[in-house]
Amino acid sequence: MPDWHLYMIRTRDGTLYTGIATDVARRFAEHQTQSGRCAKYLRGRAPLQLVFERSIGDKALALKIEAHIKKRSKQEKEEIIRQQPNGEQLLALLAIETGTE
């Protein structure tokens, strides 16, 4: 089973896009092509910069973390980027229960 990763991309206008993928390098390359596989939000917003990437584990947890981050303010997202927390620190920062205890 592949490891899922959370990533954030900064666009030309400074906005942040959050996504998940099993292969961030491949997914980022798809976004940079600005073609059919690129997220609609990112079209026309190049150049793009990958500013955060973290291995999360399974898809369900990655989706949960992605949803939590998307609800955060830009300032909160910038703080996550500045801190570069590891997976466990990110879960604590977002106050997400993993259900593994």
Secondary structure, 3 states (H helix, E strand, C coil): CCCEEEEEEECCCCCEEEEEECCHHHHHHHHHHCCCCCCHHHCCCCCCEEEEEEEEECHHHHHHHHHHHHCCCHHHHHHHHHHCCCHHHHHHHHCCCCCCC
